[in-house]
Amino acid sequence: MKNIHWIPRFLGIAVLLFGVLPNVPAQTEQPAPVPESPEVLFPTMVLEAEAREDLFFVPLPLFAEPRLELPSPLQEVEPSLTFPPDFLSVSILPPEPAGTVRERTSLYTEGTLGVGTMASLAGSLSLFQRGESSKFNLKFSHQSRDGYQFHKPGNGYFDRQDQMVGEGGWKLSPRTALETEGNIEEREIGLQGASPSYSNLYRFVDGKGTVTHHFSDDFRFSTEMGIHYASRLLTGSMPQDRSETLAKTLLRAVYGGDKGFIALQGSLYGGTYSGLSKEGFSVGEGTLEGEWNPLSRLSIGAGIGFLWVDRLEAPFHVEFRVKPQEELLFTLQGKYTVGTASYGNLWKEVGPVAQSDTPIHPKTFSVGFRGEAKGMENRASFALQGEWQRRYSALLLLPYDVNNELFPLQEASLSTYKVQVEGSYIFFPGILGSFRWIGLLGDRALLEKQHTVEGTLRIAPEKRSFGGTLSGTWATGPGSDLPILTIGGYYRPRENVEISLTLEDILSPYGKEDRVSVEPFITPGFRVLLKTTVTF
């Protein structure tokens, strides 16, 4: 068993800390309540992932329109008044008509600072503004840790992430809107002594802009442009660099209303990367799709597209949704998708994979169903989902190549049966439990697991200043004799201040072997993280 004699002592101090905090006397005058600020989620800094469609540039969307999601509004605070110098009081703009009402915008800031075991340091600063004609959110975050599973710091068992994310929306006119989003991120992940080099240094840059014009209530036109850049640098005595650049442009026209819609779309995407044997590649596609709602409880959707990759392809989808009762929903879907593998997404979600000398275009034909039910006055919910997939040019992860310091990829044709069961139950107001089981029978790609079980218990009592979360995950694979169990709690001494304590993977020290993400690399393991978040 690993050397963990200091853990009970640390936990005792943490429990004592949280036992004392609730006894701090509250102020007699409480400020107006502030809704919860958006939760800051840091991407997992280990080589763990499951195969997902967003690993690829999928050119055929399914019904969903591009949508900008911003944080929920917080309490509006009266700004303090500062008077400018006299020479600045002369406006260079024409006078506004009498009776003009200026829009009032609200600007908020949220800061988080955290420290913990494993030499952990976490911090973030968010700035967001909400108004009727403009909204934006800008966030900078940092997190780092060194010393996975009680290994000494400085030996390559570490990770670090710095990220800046921004998104915004502006009304250019009553019928025209602009939406933008961007991301700049740098990650460094240690190679844990498994390679001659010390670490992999990744850089990701993503940007997208969308302009939508509503000619009428039923007809709208949008154009979108996006760019994606990713690089991977091996640090050490012989650094090696690999990169990828992708771009996409899209035109889309939609006509419809409550009874359905019809959409025509054209897109062109392509790019280049280091391992490509030619200068670049490009793929153009045209898509026609629509949805019809003949009855209030029946919806039919379908779409078809045409594109040329290694041959002419015709991706499509057909979907039927039936809602016989308010508490029941049944969905039946069949689709054929064609995508292009993005190495930037694979580096981010899987690890240091090798690049092919030709573009990889995974193709998937699938048929599936999903049933959802709610009961007990919506306190309980249950869902069952089944799907059969036939995948062509799917990616398999081969054993780690120490000499080249990467995971080779292999294309294969796979047949997979996927079963998913999930549910949730509200025991009392503010206390929610949920579970999910995912089974993949047959062939599996990349880091897919045969069985994955997840469970969560969230406690957030109404009108209380404290709460917590208990979550567990277990998946088949090496080093999975014990589930990943995480416990977290928070306390709010003031409405805009939150102190949280999280114990991650608390069972890891008691495992028979190190928990493995993908051979030969291990996961971070047990960590205690204390954070303070202030909103103002």
KOLMIDO-85802 format. One record per atom (N, C-alpha, C): x negated, y, z. Coordinates in steps of 0.1 Angstrom, whole numbers, plus 5000, padded with zeros to 4 digits. Each point is the difference from the previous one (the first is absolute). Last residue first. Layout:
N
XYZ
...
END
This chain:
536
518154004921
500350145003
500150084988
498949485025
500750064989
500350155004
496549565015
500750125004
500650064987
497849515022
500550074989
500750125004
496249595017
500950115004
500450084987
497849475015
500250124991
500950105006
496949515007
500750105007
500150124992
498849444994
499950134995
501050105007
497349484999
500850085008
499950144994
499149474979
499650145002
501050075008
498449484976
500650085011
499450145001
499449784952
500349945013
500550105010
498350024950
499550075012
500349945013
499549674958
500850125003
499450075012
496949704965
501049995011
500850135002
497249724956
500250125008
501149985011
498149724961
499449985013
500350115010
503849844978
498649955002
499050084991
504450225018
499749914989
498549965001
502250165039
500950064990
499949924987
499349815052
499450034986
501050074992
498749905055
501150024991
499450054986
497249695035
500250144996
501250004990
500149595034
499050054990
500450154997
502449775033
498949914999
498950044990
503250365028
500049904989
498849915000
501150395029
500249865005
500149904989
499550494994
498849945007
500249865005
503650224975
498849974992
498949955009
504550175013
499649865001
498849964993
502050454999
499549975014
499649855002
501150374962
499549864999
499449955013
500950495005
500149934988
499449865001
502150425031
499149885001
500349914988
501150555015
500249884991
498949905003
502550505019
498949905002
500449874993
501350585002
500349864996
498849915003
502650525007
498849925004
500449864997
502150514985
500149865001
498749945003
502950504997
498849945003
500349855002
503350354993
499150014988
498749935003
503550035033
500749964988
499149994988
497949905048
500750114994
500649964987
497949675024
500150095011
500750134996
500049494979
500150144996
500250095012
498049474985
500650095011
500050144995
499449444980
499850145000
500750075011
497849484980
500950085008
499750154999
498949454979
499850145000
501150075008
497549494983
500950075009
499750155000
499149514969
499750145002
501150065009
497949504977
500950065009
499650145004
499249564964
499550145003
501150075008
499349455002
500650114993
499350145003
497549515000
500850085009
500650124992
497549684978
500549915010
500950085010
497450114957
501450045003
500649915010
495650004974
500050095012
501450045004
499949834951
498949995009
500150105012
504649874977
498750044995
499049985010
505650124999
499149894998
498750044995
502950335031
500049954986
499049884999
502850375037
499349884998
500149954986
501050455037
500049954986
499149875000
502850405035
499249884998
500149954986
501250445038
500149944987
499049894999
502550405034
499349875001
500249934986
500650535024
500249914989
499149875003
502450485027
498949914997
500449914988
501250485035
500449894992
498849914996
501950505028
499149894998
500649904992
502250405017
498750054995
499049894998
505750034997
498949955008
498750054994
504650024982
499850105010
499049965010
501349604972
500550134998
499850095012
496849574988
501250045007
500450144997
496949634977
500050155000
501350055006
497149534986
500750055011
499950155000
499349534966
499850145002
500950055012
497749534977
501050045010
499650155003
498949594959
499850135006
501150035010
497449594964
501150045010
499650135007
498649624956
499950135007
501150025009
497349604967
501050035009
499750135008
498549684953
499850125008
501250035009
497549594964
501150045010
499550135008
497549854963
501149914998
501150045009
496750374981
500049905010
501249914998
496750354968
501349965004
499949885010
496550284975
500049975015
501449965005
498949954948
499250095009
500049955014
503749744975
499050094994
499350085011
502949504996
499950135006
498850074994
503849554991
498750074998
500050135007
503449675021
499549994986
498650075000
503650185033
499849864997
499549994986
500650375042
499649994986
499649854997
502950325039
499449884996
499750004985
501250345045
499849994986
499349874997
503050275042
499249884996
500050004985
501450365044
499949974986
499149884998
502950345040
499149894996
500049984985
501550365046
500149964986
499049894997
502750355041
499149884997
500249964986
501050465035
500249934988
499049884998
502250415035
499249885000
500449914988
502150435009
498650035002
499149875001
505049945012
499650124993
498550035003
501049505003
500650115007
499650134992
499249594979
500549955013
500750105008
499249934947
499950115009
500649945014
497749754955
501150005009
499750125010
498449744948
499850095011
501250015009
497349694956
501150045008
499650105011
498449654953
499750115010
501350045007
497349634962
501150025010
499750115009
498349774949
499950105011
501250015008
497149704959
501250005009
499750105011
497949834948
500050095011
501350005008
496849704961
501450025006
499850085013
496949934952
500150025015
501550015003
495949884960
501449995002
500250015016
495950164961
500549955013
501549995000
495150074968
501550004999
500549935013
495250294994
500649875000
501550024998
494650265004
501450014995
500649864999
496050215033
500349904990
501550024996
495550275027
501449984998
500249904988
495950125040
500449994986
501549975000
497350285038
500949884998
500349994985
495350225023
501450024996
500749874999
495050095002
500750075011
501450044996
496349744978
500650114994
500850095009
497849615017
499050074992
500650134993
502849715027
499150085008
499050074991
505149844992
498749994994
499050095007
505049765015
499150125000
498749964994
504449724986
499250025012
499050124997
504550044973
499049895001
499150035012
505250154984
498850045007
499149895002
504150104962
499549925011
498750055005
504450204968
498650015004
499849905012
503450004954
500050035014
498549995005
502249924955
498850095002
500050055015
504649824993
498949984990
498950105002
504549765029
499050114998
498949964990
505249895021
499149944991
499050114996
503849925043
499150084992
499149914991
504850025034
499149924992
499250094991
503050085049
499550044987
499149904994
503650175044
499349904993
499650044986
502150195052
499550034987
499349884994
503450215043
499449884995
499650034985
501650285050
499749994985
499349884996
502950295043
499349884996
499950004985
501450315049
499949994985
499249884997
502850285044
499349894995
500050004985
502250345023
498949985010
499149894995
504350184981
498750044994
498849985009
504449865012
500050144999
498650054996
500749544999
500050055014
499950155000
498249804955
501149965009
499950075014
498049924943
500050075013
501249975008
496849804954
501250005008
499850095013
497949844947
499850085012
501450005007
496949724958
501350025007
499750085013
497649874948
499850065014
501450025005
496949744956
501350055006
499650055014
497349874948
500250005015
501350055004
496049884959
501550005002
500249995015
495750134962
500549965013
501550015000
494950064972
501449974997
500649955013
495250294985
500849925010
501549994995
494450154987
501449994996
500749915009
495050314996
500849895006
501550014995
495350184980
501450035000
500849895006
494650214996
500849895004
501550055001
495350174970
501150035010
500849875003
494849954989
501250034992
501150035010
495849875016
499550084988
501250044991
500349935055
499949924988
499650094988
498850045055
500850054989
499849914988
499949885056
499250034987
500950054989
500850075055
500249914989
499250044988
500450125054
499150034989
500149894989
504450085030
498550015003
499250024988
505150025010
499449875001
498650005005
502850404994
500949905007
499349875002
497750374978
500750065012
500749895008
498049904958
499050035010
500650055013
502949934964
499549875005
498950025010
501850384979
501049945009
499549875005
497350204968
500150095011
500949945011
499849804957
498949965010
499950095012
504249864968
499350125004
498949955010
503249754959
499350005013
499250125002
504549964971
498650014998
499350005013
505149794982
499250115006
498650004996
505449804991
498750004994
499250125006
504949685010
499250125001
498649974994
505449815004
498749974994
499250125000
504849805027
499250104993
498749944995
505249945028
499049934992
499250114993
503949945045
499150074991
499149914992
504450095038
499449904991
499250074989
502650105052
499250054988
499549884993
503850165042
499349894993
499450064987
502350155051
499550054988
499249884993
503650165045
499449904992
499550064987
502650235035
498949945007
499249904992
503950234984
499150115004
498849945006
502449694965
500450075012
499050105004
499549784959
501449965003
500550065012
496150114965
500250035014
501549975003
495849904960
501449995004
500150035015
496550044954
500150035014
501550005003
496149854960
501450005003
500150025016
496150054956
500449995014
501550025002
495449944963
501450005001
500449985015
495450144965
500649965013
501550014999
494949994968
501450035002
500449975014
495650044959
500549985014
501450045001
496949864959
501350065002
500449985015
495350004964
500749955011
501350075002
495749894963
501250085002
500849935012
494749945001
501049974990
501350085003
496250065025
499349914991
500949954989
502050385018
498849985007
499149914992
504650324993
499049924994
498849995009
505750105006
498750055001
499049904993
505650135014
499149944990
498750065001
504949915031
499050094995
499149924990
505150015031
499149934991
499050104995
504349925040
499050084993
499149914992
504850035036
499249934991
499050104993
504349925041
498950074995
499249924991
505050045030
499349934990
498950084994
503849975045
499050084992
499249904991
504650055037
499349924990
499150094992
503350135033
499249905007
499349914990
502950364987
499350065011
499149905007
501049944948
500850005012
499150065011
498150004958
501449994996
501050015011
494950144989
500849975013
501550004996
494749984975
501550024998
500649955013
494850154977
500849945011
501450034998
494949984969
501350065005
500649935011
495450074961
500649945012
501350075004
495549964963
501450045000
500649925012
494750144980
500949935009
501450064999
494549984977
501350065000
501049915008
494250074997
501249935002
501250084999
494149944993
501250084999
501249925001
494449985013
501349934998
501150105000
494149964998
501250085001
501249914997
494150025012
501249934995
501250095002
494250034993
501150025009
501249924994
495349974985
500050135006
501250025010
498249504995
500250104990
500250145007
499249605025
499149984989
500250104989
500750045056
500749984987
499149994988
499250075050
499749874993
500649984987
500550425026
498649974998
499849874992
504650264991
499349975013
498649944996
504850304979
498749934998
499549965014
505150144975
498950055007
498749924997
506050084996
498849934996
498850065008
505750074983
499149995011
498749924995
505250244986
498749964995
499050005011
505850004989
498950025009
498749964992
505950114999
498749974992
498850035009
505949925004
498750035005
498849964991
505850065011
499049984989
498750055005
505149865023
498850075000
499149954989
505450015024
499149954990
498850084999
504249895039
499150094993
499449924989
504650015038
498849934994
499250104993
504050105026
500349874994
498849934993
499750445021
500349905010
500349874994
497450284967
500650055012
500349895010
496850154951
500949925008
500550075012
495549994964
501450054999
500949915008
494350134991
501149925007
501350074998
494449974981
501350074999
501149915006
494250064999
501249925004
501250094999
494249934991
501150084997
501349925003
494349985014
501349944999
501050114996
494349845007
501050114998
501349944996
494849875025
501449964995
500850124998
494649775011
500850124998
501449954995
494949825025
501349974993
500850135000
494749795013
500850124997
501249964992
495649775032
501249984991
500750145000
494849755017
501150105000
501149964990
494949855029
501149964990
501150105002
494449935016
501250084999
500949944989
495549885035
500749984988
501350075000
494849995029
501450044998
500549974986
496049835031
500250004986
501550034997
498350015045
498850034992
500150004985
504450105027
498949925004
498850044992
505750024994
499050075007
498949915004
504050004961
499249925009
498950085006
504850174978
498550015000
499549915011
504750124968
499449925010
498550004999
504850304983
498649964998
499649915012
504650264971
499449925011
498649964997
504750324983
498549984999
499649925012
504750194970
499549915011
498549984998
504650334983
498749954998
499549935012
504950214973
499249955011
498649954996
505150274984
498649974997
499349965013
505450094977
499149965011
498649984995
505450214989
498749964995
499149985012
505850034988
498850015009
498749964992
505850144997
498849964993
498850025009
505949945002
498750065005
498949944992
505850035005
498949984991
498850075006
504450025020
499949864996
498849974992
501250445018
500149905011
499849864996
497650344969
501350005006
500049915011
496050104981
500750074991
501550025004
495449925029
501449954998
500750094990
494649865010
500950104997
501449944998
494749895023
501449954996
500950124998
494449845006
500950114998
501449944995
495249825027
501249974993
500850134999
494749785013
500950114999
501249974992
495349775028
501249984991
500850135001
494949735016
500850124999
501249974990
495349775030
501349984993
500750134999
495049745014
500650134997
501349974992
495949735033
501349994992
500550154998
495349685016
500650134999
501249994990
496449665033
501050024990
500550155000
495749655016
500550145002
501050024988
497549565028
500750054988
500650145003
495549765024
501450025000
500550034986
495549835011
500550035013
501550025001
496849674966
500450145002
500750025014
498749564986
498850085002
500350155002
503749645016
499450044987
498750085003
502949845035
500249894990
499450034987
500250285042
498949914998
500249894990
503350355009
499949905011
498849904999
501850414973
500049864994
499649895010
502750515005
498849935002
500149854994
502650464985
500349885007
498749925000
502350524989
498849925000
500249885009
503050414970
499949895010
498649934999
503250474984
498749935000
500049905011
503650344969
499749915010
498649944999
504350364982
498549984999
499649925012
504950144972
499349935010
498549994997
505350254985
498649974998
499349935012
504950224973
499449935011
498649964996
504850324984
498649964999
499649915012
504650244970
499549925012
498649964997
504150374982
498649954999
499749925012
504850194973
499249975012
498749944996
504850284980
498749944997
499249995013
504450214995
500149874994
498749934997
500550445021
501149925006
500149864994
495250184998
501250074997
501149925006
495749885011
499650104991
501250094995
499049705045
501050034991
499650114991
496949625028
500450144998
501150014990
496849645034
501150024991
500450144999
495649645018
500850125001
501150004989
495449735028
501149994991
500950125002
494849755015
500950114999
501149974990
495449795031
501249974992
500950134999
494849795014
500850125000
501149974990
496049705031
501150014990
500750145001
495849625018
500450145000
500950024989
497849565030
500950054989
500250155003
496849515014
500350155002
500950044988
497749525028
500750074989
500250155004
496949515015
500650135002
500850044988
496149665014
501449965003
500850135003
495249984990
500849994988
501449955003
496550115033
499649884993
501049974988
500250365035
498850024991
499649884992
502749945047
500150104990
498750014992
501549535022
499350135004
500250104989
503749625008
498750014994
499450145004
504549845011
499050005010
498649994994
504050044973
500149885008
498749985008
499350394968
501149914999
499849885010
497750474994
499949895009
501149915000
500650514986
498849924998
499849905011
503650404974
499849915011
498849914996
503350474985
498849924999
500049915011
503250414972
499949895010
498749924997
503150494984
498749935002
500249885010
503050404967
499949905011
498649944999
503650434981
498749945000
499849915011
504350244969
499549935012
498649954998
504650324981
498649984999
499449935012
504950144972
499449935012
498649984997
504750324982
498749934998
499549945013
504450284971
499649915010
498649954998
504050394981
498749955000
499849915012
504150234991
499450004987
498649944999
502650035041
501049964990
499449994986
496949915042
500850114996
501049954990
495549845035
501349974994
500850124997
494649805011
500950114999
501349954994
495149805027
501149994990
501050125002
494949755015
500750134998
501149984990
496449685034
501050014990
500650145000
495649675018
500650145001
500950014988
497149595031
500750054988
500550145003
496649555020
500550135001
500750044987
496949605030
501150024991
500550145002
495849625014
500450145000
501150024990
497049575028
501150054992
500250155002
496949625016
499650134996
501050074991
501049595024
499449984986
499550134995
503750085035
498949915000
499549984985
502450465007
500249875005
498849915000
502950524989
498749935002
500349865006
502650464972
500049875007
498649955002
503650444984
498649975003
500149875008
503350354967
499849885007
498549975003
503950424983
498749955002
499949885008
503550354968
499949895010
498649955000
503450454983
498749945001
500049885010
503550364967
499749925012
498649934999
503750404978
498749944998
499749945014
504550204969
499549965013
498749924998
503350404973
499349885000
499449975014
504150314975
499149985012
499449874999
502150364961
500049865006
499050005012
502650454985
498849934998
500149865006
503850334979
499649935012
498849924998
502650474977
499249884998
499649945014
502550424992
500749885004
499349874998
498750414970
500650015013
500849875003
495849974967
501350055000
500650005014
494750044994
501049904999
501450075000
495250234981
500949985012
501149904997
495149954977
501250084999
500949985011
494849935008
501149934993
501250104999
495950085024
499750014986
501149944992
500050245052
500249884991
499650034986
498350215048
500650044988
500149884991
498149995044
501450005001
500750054987
495249965012
500549884994
501650005000
497250355019
499850004985
500649874994
500150085048
500950084992
499949994985
498749575031
499550144999
501050084991
502349595023
498850024991
499650155001
502449695039
500350114991
498750024992
502549565026
498850084999
500250114989
503149625032
499950114991
498650075000
501949475009
499650125006
499750114990
503649594993
498650044998
499750135008
503649605012
500050144996
498550044998
501849504993
499550085010
499850154995
502949504990
499550124995
499550095011
500149454998
500750125006
499350124994
499749594968
499850025014
500750125005
500849644956
499850145005
499850005015
498549584970
501250065005
499850135006
496649834961
500449975014
501350075004
499349854949
499450095009
500449975015
500049794946
500449985014
499250095009
501449954945
499150065009
500649995014
500749724951
500650075011
498950045010
501449774947
498950055009
500650095011
503249624982
499450124995
498950045009
502249494991
499650115009
499450124993
501449574977
501150105005
499550125007
496549674987
501349945002
500950105007
495350044965
500750025014
501349935000
495449914971
501550004999
500650025014
495149974990
500650114992
501550005000
495949865035
501249944994
500750104992
495049925022
500750114993
501249944993
497949775044
499950014986
500750124995
499949855045
498649984996
499850024986
504350005022
499450134998
498549994999
502949625006
500250064987
499250134998
498349635035
501150094999
500050064986
497749595036
500150054986
501350094999
497449995045
500849914993
500250054986
495950085039
501150054992
500849884995
495150175029
501249925001
501150064991
495150125016
500349954987
501249905001
499450455030
499449874999
500449954987
501550415023
498650014995
499449865000
505250244996
499249895007
498650004994
502950465000
499949874993
499149905007
502850375026
498749994994
500049874992
504150355017
499549864998
498750004993
503550345028
498850004992
499549865000
505150225006
499049915006
498850004991
503450425006
499849884992
498849925005
502850285035
499350034988
499749874993
504350095032
498749944999
499350044987
503450355021
500149864995
498649944998
501350375037
499349994987
500149864995
502850345038
499449874996
499550014986
499950435033
501049934991
499449874995
497950155045
500250064987
501049924992
500050035054
499549924989
500250074987
499650125055
500650054987
499349924989
498849895043
501550035002
500650054987
495849665002
500250145002
501550025001
497749545017
500450074988
500350145003
496549665026
501350075001
500250074987
497349545004
499750145000
501350085000
499549514999
500350075013
499750155000
499149684963
501450035001
500450075013
495349874993
500550114991
501550025002
497549645022
500050135006
500750114992
499549554985
500950005011
500050135007
497249924963
501450024996
500949995012
495449945009
500250134993
501450024996
498749595017
500150105011
500250144994
499449644970
501349995007
500150105011
495949984978
501050054991
501449995006
496349825024
499950144999
501150064992
499749545000
500550055013
499950155001
498249784962
501550005000
500550055013
495449954997
500450114991
501550015000
498149645023
499750125007
500550124992
500349574981
501050025011
499850135007
496749894966
501450034995
501050025011
495249865003
500450145003
501450044995
497949564995
500250025014
500450155002
499049704959
501150105001
500350045015
496849694963
499850085012
501050115001
501249544973
499250124999
499950075013
500449464995
500950125000
499150125000
END
